[in-house]
Amino acid sequence: MSDDVTRVVGERDLDATRFDADDARAALRDVVRTRRFDERALALQRRGWMSGYPPFEGQEAAQVGAAHAMEADDRLFPTYRSNALQIARGVPMSDVLLFRRGFPEYHSDHDVPVFPQAVPIASQIPHAVGAGMAASHRDADRASLVCFGDGATSEGDFHEGLNFAGVFDAPTVFFCENNGWAISLPERRQTASDSIAVKADAYGIEGVQVDGNDPLATRAVVEDALERARDGDPVLVEALTYRQGAHTTADDPSQYREGEPDLPEWRVRDPLDRFVEWCRGQGVVEEGFVERATEAANEELADAVETAESVPRPEPEELFDPVYGELSPELRRQREAARAVVDEHGEETYELER
């Protein structure tokens, strides 16, 4: 790995950074919160509460750091694994759970400027650039932060987005969580470049690598990137992290993990354990801090699940209603067919299929 990867944890004392003890405690609290969310969501999926789930264990630090770097008016464009980033940004856990259950997003009245999660790979990148260009035209002092994995850098949307941002000075930060795997494809098979960050050179923008398992380093790098972006200088940030679990609950990583590349300890070690150890060494947290944060997260999760379960289930027709102003004949037929399935087989069948 490059020697210029930005790190704080294990490299510097807290008083040698721009952050204070409150910043470190806030980051640790959100890493604990989002780890518990991930564990609970995975358990809920396994008992059939939702049909599928993309775990993010091991990537909490990168996402929390990026979330804490954003200003209130910055626009977030998440991908399907950006659940920790959304929660740390202020999106209620219940809204994230409802999305995973297939409900329309954002039932609460939160005012976090976040766009819907993008499940198609890299499709959100041009949207984020477009929003950034719109902000420039309106002289709005804000930037877009768009999240994606290393696999997305093989999609045309990634290259088109960076090219447009470079040409039009779009205030956009491209936040790549390089977790070592594009589903089952290891990093060395994903690109022949020395890094993802170096790809920025082709588009005339800055590229930087950061230790993605270090929430404070990630926050510092993304803060600087967002500041530059607001001034019309887009930045590509490559957060080097590691996916501890499966790509999704439909994946079996044991089929491809064997023979994976030798990565440094700072990249593969559990970021929660590592950050707790560092915070204690810095005198930032005392014994019992993690336990109290975990208990608070469990209570928050219990409320979130209860809220999500209280939301009325959408009717099958609602899948089609927001697509076009006027449905095509084919979509009208599909809408009627979806209603007919429920009418013929009952709500239980609909619930099972959904």
Secondary structure in CASP SS format (residue, H / E / C, confidence):
PFRMAT SS
TARGET T0000
AUTHOR 0000-0000-0000
METHOD secondary structure of the structure
MODEL  1
M C 1.00
S C 1.00
D C 1.00
D C 1.00
V C 1.00
T E 1.00
R C 1.00
V C 1.00
V C 1.00
G C 1.00
E C 1.00
R C 1.00
D C 1.00
L H 1.00
D H 1.00
A H 1.00
T C 1.00
R C 1.00
F C 1.00
D C 1.00
A H 1.00
D H 1.00
D H 1.00
A H 1.00
R H 1.00
A H 1.00
A H 1.00
L H 1.00
R H 1.00
D H 1.00
V H 1.00
V H 1.00
R H 1.00
T H 1.00
R H 1.00
R H 1.00
F H 1.00
D H 1.00
E H 1.00
R H 1.00
A H 1.00
L H 1.00
A H 1.00
L H 1.00
Q H 1.00
R H 1.00
R C 1.00
G C 1.00
W C 1.00
M C 1.00
S C 1.00
G C 1.00
Y C 1.00
P C 1.00
P C 1.00
F C 1.00
E C 1.00
G C 1.00
Q C 1.00
E H 1.00
A H 1.00
A H 1.00
Q H 1.00
V H 1.00
G H 1.00
A H 1.00
A H 1.00
H H 1.00
A H 1.00
M C 1.00
E C 1.00
A C 1.00
D C 1.00
D C 1.00
R E 1.00
L E 1.00
F E 1.00
P C 1.00
T E 1.00
Y C 1.00
R C 1.00
S C 1.00
N H 1.00
A H 1.00
L H 1.00
Q H 1.00
I H 1.00
A H 1.00
R H 1.00
G C 1.00
V C 1.00
P C 1.00
M H 1.00
S H 1.00
D H 1.00
V H 1.00
L H 1.00
L H 1.00
F H 1.00
R H 1.00
R C 1.00
G C 1.00
F C 1.00
P C 1.00
E C 1.00
Y C 1.00
H C 1.00
S C 1.00
D C 1.00
H C 1.00
D C 1.00
V C 1.00
P C 1.00
V E 1.00
F C 1.00
P C 1.00
Q C 1.00
A E 1.00
V C 1.00
P C 1.00
I C 1.00
A C 1.00
S C 1.00
Q H 1.00
I H 1.00
P H 1.00
H H 1.00
A H 1.00
V H 1.00
G H 1.00
A H 1.00
G H 1.00
M H 1.00
A H 1.00
A H 1.00
S H 1.00
H H 1.00
R C 1.00
D C 1.00
A C 1.00
D C 1.00
R C 1.00
A C 1.00
S E 1.00
L E 1.00
V E 1.00
C E 1.00
F E 1.00
G E 1.00
D H 1.00
G H 1.00
A H 1.00
T H 1.00
S H 1.00
E C 1.00
G H 1.00
D H 1.00
F H 1.00
H H 1.00
E H 1.00
G H 1.00
L H 1.00
N H 1.00
F H 1.00
A H 1.00
G H 1.00
V H 1.00
F H 1.00
D C 1.00
A C 1.00
P C 1.00
T E 1.00
V E 1.00
F E 1.00
F E 1.00
C E 1.00
E E 1.00
N E 1.00
N C 1.00
G C 1.00
W E 1.00
A E 1.00
I C 1.00
S C 1.00
L E 1.00
P E 1.00
E H 1.00
R H 1.00
R H 1.00
Q H 1.00
T C 1.00
A C 1.00
S C 1.00
D C 1.00
S C 1.00
I C 1.00
A H 1.00
V H 1.00
K H 1.00
A H 1.00
D H 1.00
A H 1.00
Y H 1.00
G C 1.00
I C 1.00
E E 1.00
G E 1.00
V E 1.00
Q E 1.00
V E 1.00
D E 1.00
G C 1.00
N C 1.00
D C 1.00
P H 1.00
L H 1.00
A H 1.00
T H 1.00
R H 1.00
A H 1.00
V H 1.00
V H 1.00
E H 1.00
D H 1.00
A H 1.00
L H 1.00
E H 1.00
R H 1.00
A H 1.00
R H 1.00
D C 1.00
G C 1.00
D C 1.00
P C 1.00
V E 1.00
L E 1.00
V E 1.00
E E 1.00
A E 1.00
L E 1.00
T C 1.00
Y C 1.00
R C 1.00
Q C 1.00
G C 1.00
A C 1.00
H C 1.00
T C 1.00
T C 1.00
A C 1.00
D C 1.00
D C 1.00
P H 1.00
S H 1.00
Q H 1.00
Y C 1.00
R C 1.00
E C 1.00
G C 1.00
E C 1.00
P C 1.00
D C 1.00
L C 1.00
P C 1.00
E H 1.00
W H 1.00
R H 1.00
V H 1.00
R C 1.00
D C 1.00
P H 1.00
L H 1.00
D H 1.00
R H 1.00
F H 1.00
V H 1.00
E H 1.00
W H 1.00
C H 1.00
R H 1.00
G H 1.00
Q C 1.00
G C 1.00
V C 1.00
V C 1.00
E C 1.00
E C 1.00
G C 1.00
F H 1.00
V H 1.00
E H 1.00
R H 1.00
A H 1.00
T H 1.00
E H 1.00
A H 1.00
A H 1.00
N H 1.00
E H 1.00
E H 1.00
L H 1.00
A H 1.00
D H 1.00
A H 1.00
V H 1.00
E H 1.00
T H 1.00
A H 1.00
E H 1.00
S H 1.00
V C 1.00
P C 1.00
R C 1.00
P C 1.00
E C 1.00
P H 1.00
E H 1.00
E H 1.00
L H 1.00
F C 1.00
D C 1.00
P C 1.00
V C 1.00
Y C 1.00
G C 1.00
E C 1.00
L C 1.00
S C 1.00
P H 1.00
E H 1.00
L H 1.00
R H 1.00
R H 1.00
Q H 1.00
R H 1.00
E H 1.00
A H 1.00
A H 1.00
R H 1.00
A H 1.00
V H 1.00
V H 1.00
D H 1.00
E H 1.00
H H 1.00
G C 1.00
E H 1.00
E H 1.00
T H 1.00
Y H 1.00
E H 1.00
L H 1.00
E H 1.00
R C 1.00
END
